[in-house]
């Protein structure tokens, strides 16, 4: 039952019913309304609210829903998050990928009540959106022939926080270090997410691994993971003091120690071209070891007052990089004891999966155009973004499915028989497998389907799905027209 309810490939109406039936909105009519809104967004991603519906009543009802005080993000996503957390309690290995994005509404000419300043100069308006994306991964992930991470199964959002910055009070120094002393730390959102998710099951058959970039290299975050039985793979940001485990005396800085460790193995990684940078095959070496991190200074507590953090490090770095190209280097902290090169490679693959949450943000902003919303208050924007965030998971899931189960029957993609038939007619080929369906959707979205191109990206798949929906709707209207008697 859970697998079906977390299936992001089912028809939009069925999918929306499963994801939002647990929403706590004080009335069943509001649950039905959010289901209808979500289904329309899934059916027509990127459309404005007036474009989602043909009846004015539905448009007005959508605006009324977003204006309801009970339509908070936590209430809207409550049922979905409960499904995700229940699935996380099943035996398996899960990655909980943390990241923050800035939702910007600076382009709006008028001030939106409830939003806060964003940007370096605090001249824009918007909010911070901190999400924890849960995926199921393999027990011992290994890279493919190109060095890329293995595919994962997208479950959903384990947590999401909406954070508003406050304007700098009059008289407060315009100095970052002084502001940090006076204002509540924004970094608190990282350990707060750990508390909101709750403790991992005390079961050896279940492992939760928090995966995050440099911004999460925070003492409180790492400690919160340890307290809640969460594993972690976090990229190093601070060149912290390390301690000698024998006497807890200072023995240097972490980067110096890490870079002195010898490689225990390596892999090849194919890198795609970027603007100004040609595609290349990078040779990566990997080293690993243990490290004890001294606790940092905190108000009223000198450095080293709190408990140190004992963990392992993994360093992956590029050798023989081309002239003029910055060599790759990742230094990661992990809680998992490392005994072999394969253990260290697992941490590297876990961190490589972190990019999936960047694609989630692109799906939300580019695919669903969340920053183009014209709602008039922050609370209304939060409610709409909360719905869109769940819809965005559908855009990620189909690409991962194409990599995870390429030879499965075409029906596993979740398209209806009508959609598969019309897609087959459009590309003029028989579609028997998941890979064939994904490539066909990519083709009508602009993918060339050349062997060297690989599988289409999610933006291309989103465009293909949007076009397929139009083709299906056109076929339905044509049948409706034929079934009606001619007008006299």
Secondary structure, DSSP 8 states (H G I E B T S, - for coil): -HHHHT-TTS-HHHHHHHHHTT---SSHHHHHHHHHHHHHHHHTTT--HHHH-SSHHHHHHHHHHHT-TT--HHHHHHHHHHHHHHHHTSSEEEEEEEEEEEEE-TT-SS--BT-EEESTTS-EEEEEEEEEEEEEE-TT----TTS-----EEEEEEEEEEE------TT--S-HHHHHHHS--TTHHHHHHHHHH----S-TTEEEEEEE-GGG--HHHHHHHHHTT-EEEEE--S--EEE-TTT--EEEEHHHHHHHS---EEEEEEE--BTTB--EEEEEEEEEEEEEE----BTTB-TTSS--EEEEEEEEEEES--TTS---EEEEEESS---SHHHHHHHHHHHHTTHHHHHHHHIIIIIS-GGG---SBHHHHHHHHHHHHHHHHHHHHHHHHHHHSTTSBGGGG---HHHHHHHHHHHTS---BHHHHHHHHHHHTT----GGG-S--HHHHHHHHHHHHHHHHHHHHHHHHHHS----
